[in-house]
Amino acid sequence: MIILGIDPGTYHCGYGVIEIDKKKIVAAACGDINAENIGDLSGKLVFIYHNIKRIISEFKPTAAAVETIFYGKNVKSAFTLGHARGVIMLALAEAGLPVDEYSPREIKKAVVGNGNAAKEQVQFMVQRILNLKNQTVTPDSADALAVAMCKFHKLILG
């Protein structure tokens, strides 16, 4: 089984891929879709959509998981993030992938053991668990790997 995890964003959208064999993670890959220098929101959304489709084509996941929106004080940011999640969900649906959604707290709990863990703690644990010490793992791609790992934990723990 190959799980694609996505940490949505309109400037930086992280993705992480883990391969499962006999209830064990045997491989991992990750990266960022950097739409920071793409002009307007509609251009960013098209860029994200096409890159998610490329990632699906490259890694051929059998399942996907996406982080839900964190409802902070900035309503405009939440709406903008919702647009990004929409094009991501569209690309996943077109590929026929089953998709689960997890809250930031749920993801942190699955990976770090603490739902209130700092972003740096998540990044550290992801690198340690997946043995990615010699690779550059950005905060967004670490979060995406954590999303995929959360789905893996739900599958093996029920």
C-alpha positions in Angstrom: 0.0 0.0 0.0 1.2 3.5 -0.8 -0.2 6.4 1.1 -0.1 10.0 -0.1 -0.3 12.6 2.7 -1.0 16.3 1.9 -0.5 19.4 4.0 -2.5 21.9 2.0 -1.4 25.5 1.5 -1.7 28.1 -1.2 1.9 29.2 -1.0 3.6 26.0 0.1 1.7 22.7 -0.2 3.6 19.8 1.4 3.3 16.2 0.2 4.6 13.0 1.7 4.4 9.5 0.4 4.9 6.3 2.5 5.0 2.8 1.3 3.6 0.1 3.7 4.6 -3.6 3.6 3.3 -6.0 6.2 2.3 -3.2 8.7 5.7 -1.5 8.4 6.8 1.7 6.7 9.5 0.7 4.2 9.9 3.8 2.1 9.2 7.5 2.2 9.4 10.5 -0.2 8.4 14.1 0.3 8.5 17.6 -1.1 6.8 20.9 -1.5 4.7 22.4 -4.2 5.9 26.0 -4.1 3.3 28.3 -5.5 4.7 31.4 -3.7 5.8 33.2 -6.9 2.7 32.3 -8.9 0.6 35.4 -9.4 -3.0 35.4 -8.3 -5.0 32.8 -6.3 -6.5 31.2 -9.4 -3.0 30.7 -10.9 -1.9 29.1 -7.6 -4.8 26.8 -7.6 -4.2 25.6 -11.1 -0.5 25.1 -10.3 -1.3 23.1 -7.1 -3.9 21.0 -9.0 -1.5 20.0 -11.8 1.3 19.2 -9.4 -0.9 17.0 -7.2 -1.9 15.1 -10.4 1.8 14.8 -11.3 2.6 13.4 -7.8 -0.3 10.9 -8.1 1.0 9.8 -11.5 4.6 9.5 -10.3 4.0 7.6 -7.0 0.8 5.8 -7.8 -0.7 5.9 -4.3 -3.5 3.6 -3.3 -4.9 5.9 -0.6 -4.6 9.5 0.5 -5.0 11.7 3.6 -5.3 15.4 3.9 -5.0 17.7 6.9 -8.2 19.6 7.7 -8.4 23.3 8.0 -7.2 24.9 11.2 -9.8 27.4 12.2 -7.8 30.4 13.5 -8.7 34.0 13.9 -8.1 34.9 10.2 -11.2 34.0 8.3 -9.8 35.1 5.0 -6.9 32.6 5.3 -9.3 29.8 6.1 -11.3 30.5 3.0 -8.2 30.7 0.8 -7.0 27.4 2.3 -10.4 25.9 1.5 -9.9 26.7 -2.1 -6.5 24.9 -2.1 -8.1 21.9 -0.3 -10.8 21.9 -3.0 -8.5 21.5 -5.9 -6.4 18.9 -4.0 -9.6 16.9 -3.2 -10.7 17.2 -6.9 -7.3 15.7 -8.1 -7.6 12.9 -5.5 -11.2 12.1 -6.4 -10.4 12.1 -10.2 -7.7 9.5 -9.5 -10.2 7.4 -7.6 -8.3 7.5 -4.4 -10.0 6.9 -1.0 -9.3 10.0 1.1 -9.4 10.5 4.8 -9.1 13.8 6.6 -7.4 14.4 9.9 -7.2 17.4 12.2 -3.8 18.9 13.1 -4.3 17.7 16.7 -5.1 14.1 15.6 -2.0 14.1 13.4 0.3 15.4 16.1 -1.0 12.8 18.5 -0.4 10.0 16.1 3.2 11.0 15.4 4.4 12.7 18.5 2.0 11.4 21.1 0.9 14.9 22.0 -1.9 16.7 20.2 -0.4 20.1 21.2 3.1 19.3 19.9 5.1 22.1 18.2 5.8 22.0 14.4 9.5 21.4 15.2 8.6 18.4 17.3 6.6 16.9 14.4 9.4 17.5 12.0 11.9 15.9 14.4 9.8 12.8 15.0 9.0 12.3 11.3 12.7 12.4 10.4 13.5 10.1 13.2 10.8 7.5 12.7 11.3 7.4 8.9 15.1 7.6 9.2 15.4 10.7 7.0 18.2 12.3 9.0 20.4 12.9 6.0 17.6 14.4 3.9 16.2 17.9 3.8 12.7 17.7 5.1 10.9 21.1 5.1 8.2 21.8 7.8 5.4 21.5 5.2 6.7 18.2 3.8 7.2 16.9 7.3 3.6 17.7 8.1 2.5 15.9 4.9 4.5 12.8 5.9 2.9 13.1 9.4 -0.6 13.1 7.7 0.3 9.9 5.8 1.7 8.4 9.0 -1.5 9.3 10.9 -3.5 7.3 8.2 -1.1 4.4 8.6 -1.6 4.4 12.4 -5.4 4.4 11.9 -5.1 1.5 9.6 -3.0 -0.7 11.9 -4.7 0.3 15.1 -8.2 0.3 13.8 
